[in-house]
């Protein structure tokens, strides 16, 4: 995406809630107002609950004009490719397992916003047990339609975008460890494959 290419390093918040994640108008408005007030650049994959709905109609009046240039809204975004951009500084996520793994790999810290089922457990583990994410929603026991308010959104995004935050440091370390581990295994597999094939040839 050309827009992401043009943004400074670690300056963009990416909002993506999975293929099934969507919100009603009151929550969309709170998110939009939070993004407007906190001032960070953002890319928001905004899905609507019905194909007949227009996402722009759910946004506060004048929002698109106010954030023009520092914010992008789309109906779908290639999550893995987006997370790979150096411009990414934070990821507001529903906490599906694939999303967590992808964020770890690229070293992008998460603001947890679980919506369904195991996402609540994933978020709890990330925040409470591992200290690898910042939370917004506090109800990990059941699905909830309770609206997350502007101040909560601002606080969580501010924490995850803080370049010196402990969460950011831990996620960067996790990313490095994951890549080193995978690289080590790849070297072993290559070595094993070559020596095993060589051994097979000698037996023939």
N, CA and C of each residue as an Amber inpcrd file, in Angstrom:
protein
   612
   0.8370000  -1.1960000   0.0000000   0.0000000   0.0000000   0.0000000
   0.8700000   1.2430000   0.0000000   0.6520000   2.0750000  -0.9900000
   1.4720000   3.2730000  -1.1510000   1.4050000   4.1700000   0.0840000
   0.2300000   4.2770000   0.6850000   0.0780000   5.1620000   1.8370000
   0.9970000   4.7360000   2.9770000   1.0790000   3.4430000   3.2420000
   1.9480000   2.9530000   4.3130000   3.4160000   3.1750000   3.9920000
   3.7730000   3.0840000   2.7280000   5.1620000   3.3410000   2.3320000
   5.6010000   4.7440000   2.7140000   4.6750000   5.6680000   2.7270000
   5.0020000   7.0790000   2.9450000   4.9890000   7.4940000   4.4170000
   4.6330000   6.5760000   5.3250000   4.5160000   6.9360000   6.7370000
   5.8170000   6.6700000   7.4990000   6.1070000   7.4720000   8.5260000
   7.3190000   7.2560000   9.3320000   7.2880000   5.9070000  10.0510000
   8.4450000   5.4390000  10.4370000   8.5540000   4.1510000  11.1110000
   7.7960000   4.1610000  12.4450000   7.0750000   3.0600000  12.6910000
   6.3550000   2.8350000  13.9560000   5.3890000   3.9720000  14.3020000
   4.7560000   4.5500000  13.2910000   3.8740000   5.7040000  13.5240000
   2.3940000   5.3980000  13.3220000   2.0730000   4.2080000  12.7930000
   0.6970000   3.9030000  12.3890000   0.0710000   2.8550000  13.3100000
  -1.1580000   3.1090000  13.7220000  -1.9660000   2.1290000  14.4440000
  -2.8510000   1.4050000  13.4280000  -2.8310000   0.0740000  13.4660000
  -3.6300000  -0.7340000  12.5550000  -4.7810000  -1.3540000  13.3400000
  -6.0070000  -1.1110000  12.8940000  -7.1920000  -1.6770000  13.5350000
  -7.7940000  -2.7270000  12.6200000  -7.8480000  -3.9650000  13.1060000
  -8.4030000  -5.0540000  12.3020000  -8.9820000  -6.0960000  13.2560000
 -10.2390000  -6.4710000  13.0360000 -10.9420000  -7.3310000  13.9810000
 -11.3540000  -8.6660000  13.3680000 -10.6380000  -9.1130000  12.3520000
 -10.9030000 -10.4100000  11.7580000 -12.0240000 -10.3880000  10.7380000
 -12.2270000 -11.5380000  10.1130000 -13.2050000 -11.6300000   9.0290000
 -14.6430000 -11.5180000   9.5270000 -14.8640000 -11.7840000  10.8190000
 -16.2200000 -11.7440000  11.3700000 -16.4410000 -10.5530000  12.3000000
 -15.4040000  -9.7880000  12.5470000 -15.5030000  -8.7200000  13.5280000
 -16.1450000  -7.4540000  12.9870000 -17.2480000  -7.0560000  13.5860000
 -17.9160000  -5.8140000  13.1910000 -18.5640000  -5.1970000  14.4250000
 -18.8550000  -3.8970000  14.3410000 -19.4200000  -3.1840000  15.4790000
 -20.6920000  -2.4480000  15.0720000 -21.4980000  -2.1550000  16.0730000
 -22.6580000  -1.2980000  15.8620000 -22.2070000   0.1590000  15.8680000
 -23.0890000   1.0240000  15.3950000 -22.7470000   2.4350000  15.2000000
 -22.1920000   3.1270000  16.4490000 -22.7560000   2.9150000  17.6540000
 -22.2140000   3.6160000  18.8270000 -20.7400000   3.3150000  19.0800000
 -20.3450000   2.0370000  18.8950000 -18.9410000   1.6970000  19.1230000
 -18.0420000   2.2450000  18.0210000 -18.5200000   2.2170000  16.7930000
 -17.7450000   2.7880000  15.6880000 -17.4660000   4.2630000  15.9500000
 -18.4550000   4.9720000  16.4350000 -18.2850000   6.4060000  16.7180000
 -17.2650000   6.6370000  17.8290000 -17.2900000   5.8040000  18.8630000
 -16.3270000   5.9540000  19.9600000 -14.9000000   5.7010000  19.4730000
 -14.7270000   4.6710000  18.6590000 -13.4000000   4.3830000  18.1140000
 -12.9210000   5.5540000  17.2660000 -13.8000000   6.0380000  16.4090000
 -13.4330000   7.1490000  15.5240000 -13.0320000   8.3840000  16.3220000
 -13.8000000   8.7140000  17.3330000 -13.4910000   9.8950000  18.1400000
 -12.1920000   9.7130000  18.9170000 -11.9420000   8.4770000  19.3610000
 -10.6810000   8.2020000  20.0360000  -9.4950000   8.3930000  19.1100000
  -9.6090000   7.8910000  17.8920000  -8.5380000   8.0470000  16.9060000
  -8.3250000   9.5110000  16.5430000  -9.4200000  10.2360000  16.4520000
  -9.3200000  11.6520000  16.1100000  -8.6090000  12.4390000  17.2090000
  -8.9400000  12.1470000  18.4490000  -8.3960000  12.9240000  19.5560000
  -6.9460000  12.5800000  19.8740000  -6.5820000  11.3090000  19.7490000
  -5.2310000  10.9200000  20.1460000  -4.1860000  11.3580000  19.1250000
  -4.5930000  11.5000000  17.8590000  -3.7100000  12.1240000  16.8760000
  -2.7450000  11.2270000  16.1410000  -2.7030000   9.9280000  16.4360000
  -1.7940000   9.0360000  15.7190000  -2.3130000   8.7370000  14.3100000
  -1.3950000   8.4110000  13.4210000  -1.7890000   7.9110000  12.1070000
  -2.4450000   6.5480000  12.2960000  -3.3570000   6.1960000  11.3930000
  -4.0400000   4.9140000  11.5640000  -4.5130000   4.3500000  10.2330000
  -4.6300000   3.0220000  10.2090000  -5.2620000   2.2800000   9.1210000
  -6.3320000   1.4160000   9.7670000  -7.5790000   1.6070000   9.3710000
  -8.7130000   0.9530000  10.0260000  -9.4530000   0.0880000   9.0210000
  -9.4280000  -1.2190000   9.2450000 -10.2180000  -2.1430000   8.4450000
 -11.6030000  -2.2250000   9.0830000 -12.5340000  -1.4700000   8.5360000
 -13.8580000  -1.2930000   9.1450000 -14.8940000  -2.1180000   8.3980000
 -15.3830000  -3.1500000   9.0650000 -16.4240000  -3.9970000   8.4920000
 -17.7760000  -3.6060000   9.0760000 -18.7940000  -3.6730000   8.2540000
 -20.1540000  -3.3700000   8.7120000 -20.9320000  -4.6680000   8.8750000
 -21.9830000  -4.6320000   9.6760000 -22.7180000  -5.8470000  10.0100000
 -23.6270000  -6.3200000   8.8880000 -23.9460000  -5.4440000   7.9530000
 -24.8230000  -5.8100000   6.8390000 -24.2900000  -5.1990000   5.5550000
 -24.3250000  -5.9590000   4.4500000 -23.8670000  -5.4060000   3.1640000
 -24.6330000  -4.1500000   2.7560000 -25.8460000  -3.9850000   3.3110000
 -26.6470000  -2.8150000   2.9590000 -26.1830000  -1.5500000   3.6920000
 -25.3840000  -1.7360000   4.7380000 -24.9180000  -0.5930000   5.5190000
 -23.7200000   0.0710000   4.8580000 -23.6370000   1.3660000   5.0000000
 -22.5000000   2.1330000   4.5070000 -21.6560000   2.5270000   5.7140000
 -20.4020000   2.0750000   5.7290000 -19.5430000   2.3330000   6.8860000
 -19.4030000   3.8210000   7.1640000 -19.3500000   4.6200000   6.1190000
 -19.1560000   6.0580000   6.3090000 -20.3150000   6.6990000   7.0680000
 -21.5130000   6.0980000   6.9790000 -22.6730000   6.6380000   7.6820000
 -22.6040000   6.3930000   9.1890000 -21.7480000   5.4620000   9.6120000
 -21.6080000   5.1540000  11.0320000 -20.5800000   6.0580000  11.7090000
 -19.8050000   6.7720000  10.9190000 -18.7440000   7.6150000  11.4630000
 -19.2900000   8.9790000  11.8760000 -18.6370000   9.6390000  12.8390000
 -19.0800000  10.9790000  13.2400000 -19.0200000  11.9500000  12.0650000
 -19.9010000  12.8970000  12.0580000 -19.9350000  13.8900000  10.9850000
 -18.6160000  14.6620000  10.9240000 -18.0560000  14.7500000   9.7340000
 -16.8150000  15.4830000   9.5350000 -15.5590000  14.7130000   9.8720000
 -15.7050000  13.4550000  10.3230000 -14.5400000  12.6720000  10.7410000
 -13.5580000  12.4440000   9.5980000 -14.0600000  12.0230000   8.4510000
 -13.1840000  11.7120000   7.3190000 -12.3970000  12.9370000   6.8650000
 -13.0190000  14.0890000   6.9160000 -12.3270000  15.3200000   6.5220000
 -11.2600000  15.6920000   7.5560000 -11.5690000  15.4850000   8.8250000
 -10.6430000  15.8480000   9.8970000  -9.3690000  15.0110000   9.8590000
  -9.5050000  13.7160000   9.5690000  -8.3420000  12.8160000   9.6200000
  -7.7060000  12.6130000   8.2470000  -8.1710000  13.3040000   7.2600000
  -7.6340000  13.1330000   5.9090000  -6.1220000  13.3510000   5.9020000
  -5.4030000  12.3910000   5.3360000  -3.9500000  12.4860000   5.2650000
  -3.2390000  11.6840000   6.3330000  -3.8290000  11.5860000   7.5250000
  -3.1770000  10.8110000   8.5820000  -3.9340000   9.5310000   8.9170000
  -5.0690000   9.3180000   8.2690000  -5.8390000   8.1140000   8.5220000
  -6.4220000   7.5320000   7.2520000  -6.5110000   6.1900000   7.2140000
  -7.1050000   5.4840000   6.0800000  -8.1350000   4.4980000   6.6090000
  -9.2920000   4.4410000   5.9500000 -10.3340000   3.4810000   6.3010000
 -10.6580000   2.6420000   5.0730000 -10.7060000   1.3210000   5.2660000
 -11.0140000   0.4150000   4.1560000 -11.9180000  -0.6980000   4.6780000
 -12.5850000  -1.3860000   3.7790000 -13.4730000  -2.4730000   4.1880000
 -12.7100000  -3.7640000   4.4490000 -11.5040000  -3.8670000   3.9140000
 -10.6760000  -5.0620000   4.1060000  -9.2220000  -4.6930000   3.8900000
  -8.3270000  -5.3370000   4.6390000  -6.8940000  -5.1030000   4.4700000
  -6.1560000  -6.4330000   4.5980000  -5.1020000  -6.6520000   3.8100000
  -4.3110000  -7.8830000   3.9030000  -3.4510000  -7.8460000   5.1700000
  -3.9750000  -8.3810000   6.2430000  -3.3770000  -8.2040000   7.5700000
  -1.8960000  -8.5480000   7.6200000  -1.5270000  -9.7060000   7.1040000
  -0.1300000 -10.1350000   7.1780000   0.7940000  -9.1420000   6.4790000
   0.3950000  -8.6790000   5.3110000   1.2100000  -7.7160000   4.5680000
   1.2880000  -6.3780000   5.2980000   0.1810000  -5.9660000   5.8870000
   0.1710000  -4.6880000   6.6080000   1.1080000  -4.7390000   7.8100000
   1.0520000  -5.8230000   8.5730000   1.8960000  -5.9450000   9.7640000
   3.3790000  -5.9570000   9.4280000   3.7130000  -6.3160000   8.2030000
   5.1190000  -6.3720000   7.7960000   5.7110000  -4.9880000   7.5440000
   4.8770000  -3.9760000   7.4120000   5.3840000  -2.6280000   7.1320000
   6.0800000  -2.0370000   8.3560000   7.2070000  -1.3990000   8.1360000
   7.9500000  -0.7530000   9.2220000   7.1810000   0.4260000   9.8140000
   6.2040000   0.9310000   9.0760000   5.4010000   2.0520000   9.5730000
   4.4870000   1.6490000  10.7240000   4.2290000   0.3310000  10.8750000
   3.3080000  -0.1230000  11.9090000   3.9110000   0.0490000  13.2980000
   3.1430000   0.6970000  14.1790000   3.5980000   0.8800000  15.5490000
   2.7290000   0.1770000  16.5640000   1.4850000  -0.1170000  16.2000000
   0.5690000  -0.7830000  17.1090000  -0.5490000  -1.4580000  16.3480000
  -1.1730000  -2.4500000  16.9820000  -2.1710000  -3.2810000  16.3250000
  -3.3420000  -3.4840000  17.2850000  -4.4960000  -2.9130000  16.9720000
  -5.7050000  -3.1640000  17.7570000  -6.3860000  -4.3800000  17.1460000
  -6.4520000  -5.4650000  17.9140000  -6.8260000  -6.7570000  17.3430000
  -7.8800000  -7.4770000  18.1810000  -8.6560000  -8.3220000  17.4940000
  -9.6360000  -9.1820000  18.1540000  -8.9770000 -10.3500000  18.8760000
  -7.6990000 -10.5380000  18.6590000  -6.9100000 -11.5690000  19.3460000
  -7.2090000 -12.9880000  18.8810000  -7.4930000 -13.1400000  17.5860000
  -7.4700000 -14.4730000  17.0200000  -6.0390000 -14.9930000  17.0730000
  -5.8760000 -16.3000000  17.1510000  -4.5350000 -16.8520000  17.3600000
  -3.5840000 -16.5110000  16.2170000  -4.0470000 -16.5820000  14.9870000
  -3.1880000 -16.2310000  13.8550000  -2.7370000 -14.7780000  13.9340000
  -3.6320000 -13.9080000  14.3440000  -3.2840000 -12.4870000  14.4620000
  -2.2030000 -12.2750000  15.5180000  -2.2990000 -12.9930000  16.6150000
  -1.2870000 -12.8900000  17.6710000   0.0670000 -13.3520000  17.1570000
   0.0930000 -14.4940000  16.4840000   1.3590000 -15.0190000  15.9630000
   1.9780000 -14.0630000  14.9440000   1.1480000 -13.5030000  14.0910000
   1.6530000 -12.5650000  13.0810000   2.2100000 -11.2990000  13.7220000
   1.5530000 -10.8230000  14.7560000   2.0510000  -9.6160000  15.4320000
   3.3720000  -9.8960000  16.1340000   3.5080000 -11.0730000  16.7390000
   4.7750000 -11.4530000  17.3710000   5.8970000 -11.5060000  16.3380000
   5.6070000 -12.1180000  15.2070000   6.6430000 -12.3030000  14.1900000
   7.2020000 -10.9610000  13.7270000   6.3250000 -10.0000000  13.5340000
   6.7640000  -8.6950000  13.0380000   7.0510000  -7.6860000  14.1540000
   6.8690000  -8.0980000  15.3980000   7.2100000  -7.2290000  16.5160000
   6.2950000  -6.0350000  16.6830000   5.0070000  -6.2190000  16.3790000
   4.0330000  -5.1260000  16.5110000   3.1730000  -5.3820000  17.7520000
   3.2570000  -4.5330000  18.7720000   2.4950000  -4.7630000  20.0050000
   0.9910000  -4.6020000  19.7990000   0.2260000  -5.3770000  20.5680000
  -1.2250000  -5.4600000  20.3990000  -1.9740000  -4.7190000  21.5020000
  -3.0510000  -4.0480000  21.0970000  -4.1100000  -3.6320000  22.0110000
  -5.2140000  -4.6740000  21.8650000  -5.5310000  -5.3790000  22.9300000
  -6.4930000  -6.4790000  22.8320000  -7.9280000  -5.9640000  22.8160000
  -8.6970000  -6.5280000  21.8830000 -10.1220000  -6.1960000  21.7950000
 -10.8650000  -7.4740000  21.3910000 -10.9180000  -8.4630000  22.2860000
 -11.5360000  -9.7510000  21.9450000 -13.0370000  -9.6160000  21.7380000
 -13.5470000 -10.3860000  20.8010000 -14.9650000 -10.3150000  20.4610000
 -15.7030000 -11.6150000  20.7370000 -15.0740000 -12.7510000  20.4840000
 -15.7700000 -14.0220000  20.5890000 -14.9040000 -15.0800000  21.2680000
 -15.5850000 -16.0650000  21.8320000 -15.0470000 -17.3580000  22.2320000
 -13.6280000 -17.3080000  22.7690000 -12.7160000 -18.0550000  22.0980000
 -11.3500000 -18.2120000  22.6000000 -10.5530000 -16.9170000  22.5590000
 -11.0470000 -15.9240000  21.8490000 -10.3370000 -14.6380000  21.8030000
 -10.2390000 -14.0200000  23.1960000 -11.2480000 -14.2340000  24.0170000
 -11.2050000 -13.7410000  25.3910000 -10.0600000 -14.3930000  26.1610000
  -9.9080000 -15.7030000  25.9950000  -8.8360000 -16.4220000  26.6840000
  -7.4720000 -15.9960000  26.1640000  -7.3670000 -15.8340000  24.8570000
  -6.1020000 -15.3830000  24.2640000  -5.7020000 -14.0220000  24.8220000
  -6.6720000 -13.1170000  24.8990000  -6.3940000 -11.7710000  25.3980000
  -5.9730000 -11.8030000  26.8630000  -6.6620000 -12.6050000  27.6470000
  -6.3220000 -12.7170000  29.0710000  -4.8820000 -13.1910000  29.2450000
  -4.5190000 -14.2060000  28.4930000  -3.1590000 -14.7430000  28.5990000
  -2.1270000 -13.7090000  28.1650000  -2.4090000 -13.0250000  27.0830000
  -1.4770000 -12.0240000  26.5570000  -1.2430000 -10.8910000  27.5450000
  -2.3200000 -10.4210000  28.1740000  -2.2310000  -9.2560000  29.0620000
  -1.8350000  -9.6550000  30.4760000  -2.5910000 -10.5600000  31.0730000
  -2.4510000 -10.8580000  32.4940000  -1.3020000 -11.8120000  32.8030000
  -1.0700000 -12.7990000  31.9390000  -0.0640000 -13.8130000  32.2340000
   1.2920000 -13.5070000  31.6130000   1.2990000 -12.9900000  30.3900000
   2.5590000 -12.8000000  29.6700000   3.0220000 -11.3490000  29.6240000
   2.1190000 -10.4110000  29.8290000   2.4960000  -9.0020000  29.7610000
   2.9480000  -8.5690000  28.3830000   2.3320000  -9.1610000  27.3390000
   2.7430000  -8.9000000  25.9650000   1.7220000  -8.0610000  25.1940000
   0.7490000  -7.5070000  25.8850000  -0.2770000  -6.7090000  25.2100000
  -0.8970000  -5.7310000  26.2010000  -1.6150000  -4.7560000  25.6460000
  -2.3580000  -3.7680000  26.4360000  -3.8410000  -4.0160000  26.2020000
  -4.6410000  -3.9190000  27.2570000  -6.0530000  -4.2660000  27.1210000
  -6.9470000  -3.0390000  26.9690000  -8.0840000  -3.2780000  26.3160000
  -9.1750000  -2.3040000  26.3520000 -10.3520000  -2.9360000  27.0800000
 -10.9060000  -3.9710000  26.4930000 -12.0530000  -4.6310000  27.1150000
 -11.6010000  -5.4490000  28.3150000 -12.3360000  -5.3190000  29.4230000
 -11.9510000  -5.9830000  30.6580000 -12.7590000  -7.2370000  30.9420000
 -13.8290000  -7.4730000  30.2030000 -14.7050000  -8.6000000  30.4690000
 -14.2270000  -9.8120000  29.6810000 -13.4850000 -10.7070000  30.3490000
 -12.9530000 -11.8890000  29.6800000 -13.8430000 -13.1150000  29.8800000
 -14.9780000 -12.9660000  30.5310000 -15.8040000 -14.1130000  30.8520000
 -16.9020000 -14.3850000  29.8240000 -17.3280000 -13.3620000  29.1220000
 -18.4300000 -13.5640000  28.1750000 -18.4040000 -12.4760000  27.1170000
 -19.1050000 -12.7200000  26.0260000 -19.2480000 -11.6920000  24.9980000
 -20.0640000 -10.5340000  25.5710000 -19.7720000  -9.3350000  25.1140000
 -20.4640000  -8.1760000  25.6700000 -20.6540000  -7.1190000  24.6010000
 -21.8210000  -6.4670000  24.6450000 -22.1000000  -5.3570000  23.7400000
 -21.7790000  -4.0170000  24.3920000 -21.1850000  -4.0690000  25.5680000
 -20.8450000  -2.8310000  26.2660000 -19.8840000  -2.0070000  25.4170000
 -20.1720000  -0.7310000  25.2910000 -19.3570000   0.1520000  24.4550000
 -18.0830000   0.5440000  25.1920000 -16.9450000   0.3850000  24.5230000
 -15.6700000   0.8510000  25.0580000 -15.5640000   2.3390000  24.7480000
 -15.3300000   3.1440000  25.7690000 -15.4080000   4.5890000  25.6260000
 -14.0970000   5.2030000  25.1290000 -14.1950000   6.4570000  24.7100000
 -13.0680000   7.1690000  24.1020000 -11.8320000   7.1580000  24.9840000
 -12.0020000   7.4570000  26.2790000 -10.8320000   7.5780000  27.1460000
 -10.0880000   6.2670000  27.2900000 -10.8170000   5.1340000  27.2920000
 -10.1760000   3.8260000  27.3590000  -9.3700000   3.5510000  26.0920000
  -9.9420000   3.9070000  24.9560000  -9.2590000   3.6980000  23.6780000
  -8.0020000   4.5530000  23.6060000  -8.1150000   5.8110000  23.9830000
  -6.9650000   6.7120000  23.9550000  -5.8470000   6.2010000  24.8540000
  -6.2060000   5.7700000  26.0530000  -5.2060000   5.2950000  27.0120000
  -4.4680000   4.0710000  26.4810000  -5.2130000   3.0940000  25.9610000
  -4.6030000   1.8580000  25.4710000  -3.7060000   2.1160000  24.2670000
  -4.1910000   2.9130000  23.3230000  -3.3890000   3.2150000  22.1290000
  -2.1380000   3.9950000  22.5140000  -2.2800000   4.9420000  23.4210000
  -1.1270000   5.7090000  23.8690000  -0.0630000   4.8290000  24.4920000
  -0.4820000   3.8310000  25.2710000   0.4670000   2.9240000  25.9220000
   1.2060000   2.0610000  24.9080000   0.4750000   1.5490000  23.9240000
   1.1050000   0.6400000  22.9720000   1.9950000   1.3840000  21.9750000
   1.7050000   2.6680000  21.7480000   2.5040000   3.4520000  20.8050000
   3.6930000   4.1450000  21.4660000   3.8020000   4.0330000  22.7680000
   4.9350000   4.6020000  23.4960000   6.1960000   3.8130000  23.1490000
   7.1360000   4.4620000  22.4840000   8.3370000   3.7730000  22.0190000
   9.1650000   3.1500000  23.1180000   9.0420000   3.6430000  24.3440000
   9.8300000   3.1040000  25.4440000   9.0510000   2.2000000  26.3730000
   7.8330000   1.8150000  25.9900000   6.9940000   1.0130000  26.8830000
   7.5460000  -0.3960000  27.0610000   7.2590000  -0.9670000  28.2210000
   7.7260000  -2.3190000  28.5250000   7.1050000  -3.3410000  27.5830000
   5.8300000  -3.1450000  27.2520000   5.1550000  -4.0690000  26.3380000
   5.8440000  -4.0760000  24.9800000   6.1680000  -2.9060000  24.4600000
   6.8420000  -2.8300000  23.1640000   8.1860000  -3.5540000  23.2080000
   8.9450000  -3.3570000  24.2710000  10.2470000  -4.0110000  24.4010000
  10.0960000  -5.5290000  24.4230000   9.1140000  -6.0180000  25.1770000
   8.9230000  -7.4640000  25.2880000   8.4790000  -8.0770000  23.9690000
   7.6230000  -7.3730000  23.2350000   7.1660000  -7.8890000  21.9410000
   8.3130000  -7.9050000  20.9340000   9.1680000  -6.8900000  20.9510000
  10.3320000  -6.8640000  20.0680000  11.2710000  -8.0250000  20.3930000
  11.4520000  -8.3120000  21.6660000  12.2890000  -9.4420000  22.0670000
  11.6700000 -10.7580000  21.6040000  10.3530000 -10.8730000  21.7420000
   9.6600000 -12.0700000  21.2880000   9.8330000 -12.2560000  19.7820000
   9.7370000 -11.1840000  19.0250000   9.9160000 -11.2440000  17.5770000
  11.3120000 -11.7430000  17.2260000  12.3070000 -11.1850000  17.8880000
  13.6840000 -11.5980000  17.6220000  13.8920000 -13.0730000  17.9660000
  13.3720000 -13.5010000  19.1090000  13.5340000 -14.8970000  19.5260000
  12.8370000 -15.8450000  18.5560000  11.6410000 -15.4680000  18.0970000
  10.9040000 -16.3120000  17.1480000  11.6970000 -16.5070000  15.8600000
  12.2490000 -15.4190000  15.3570000  12.9840000 -15.4890000  14.0940000
  14.2800000 -16.2740000  14.2470000  14.9630000 -16.0970000  15.3680000
  16.1950000 -16.8490000  15.5990000  15.9070000 -18.3370000  15.7220000
  14.8170000 -18.6670000  16.4170000  14.4440000 -20.0660000  16.5840000
  14.0810000 -20.6940000  15.2390000  13.2850000 -19.9880000  14.4550000
  12.8810000 -20.5120000  13.1470000  14.0740000 -20.6520000  12.2150000
  14.9840000 -19.6800000  12.2600000  16.1670000 -19.7430000  11.4060000
  17.0360000 -20.9330000  11.7900000  17.1830000 -21.1560000  13.1100000
  17.9760000 -22.2900000  13.5710000  17.3880000 -23.6100000  13.1040000
  16.0830000 -23.7300000  13.1600000  15.4320000 -24.9640000  12.7170000
  15.5690000 -25.1330000  11.2090000  15.4870000 -24.0290000  10.4820000
  15.6310000 -24.1020000   9.0270000  17.0240000 -24.5990000   8.6560000
  18.0590000 -24.1070000   9.3420000  19.4310000 -24.5520000   9.0910000
  19.5610000 -26.0420000   9.3660000  18.9620000 -26.4970000  10.4790000
  19.0320000 -27.9150000  10.8290000  18.3540000 -28.7750000   9.7670000
  17.1790000 -28.3310000   9.3130000  16.4490000 -29.0970000   8.2980000
  17.2570000 -29.1930000   7.0040000  17.8730000 -28.0730000   6.5990000
  18.6920000 -28.0810000   5.3930000  19.8720000 -29.0350000   5.5390000
  20.5240000 -28.9850000   6.6960000  21.6620000 -29.8660000   6.9520000
  21.2290000 -31.3300000   6.9400000  20.1220000 -31.6160000   7.6430000
  19.6250000 -32.9800000   7.7180000  19.2490000 -33.4950000   6.3340000
  18.5890000 -32.6520000   5.5510000  18.1480000 -33.0460000   4.2170000
  19.3330000 -33.3860000   3.3260000  20.3520000 -32.5310000   3.3630000
  21.5210000 -32.7440000   2.5090000  22.2870000 -33.9930000   2.9180000
  22.5160000 -34.1460000   4.2410000  23.2860000 -35.3110000   4.6940000
  22.4980000 -36.5910000   4.5060000  21.2040000 -36.5410000   4.7100000
  20.3670000 -37.7180000   4.5410000  20.3240000 -38.1330000   3.0810000
  20.2010000 -37.1600000   2.1740000  20.1910000 -37.4710000   0.7490000
  21.5420000 -38.0120000   0.3200000  22.6200000 -37.4320000   0.8930000
  23.9530000 -37.9210000   0.5610000  24.1540000 -39.3490000   1.0250000
  23.6410000 -39.6630000   2.2280000  23.7380000 -41.0130000   2.7640000
  22.9690000 -41.9910000   1.8940000  21.7900000 -41.5580000   1.4490000
  20.9810000 -42.4190000   0.5840000  21.7080000 -42.7220000  -0.7160000
  22.3720000 -41.7180000  -1.2690000  23.0630000 -41.9290000  -2.5400000
  24.2180000 -42.9140000  -2.3770000  24.8820000 -42.8490000  -1.1910000
  25.9980000 -43.7540000  -0.9740000  25.5390000 -45.1990000  -0.8290000
  24.2800000 -45.3750000  -0.3870000  23.7600000 -46.7200000  -0.2070000
  23.3900000 -47.3660000  -1.5350000  23.1630000 -46.5380000  -2.5690000
  22.7220000 -47.0770000  -3.8570000  23.8770000 -47.6820000  -4.6450000
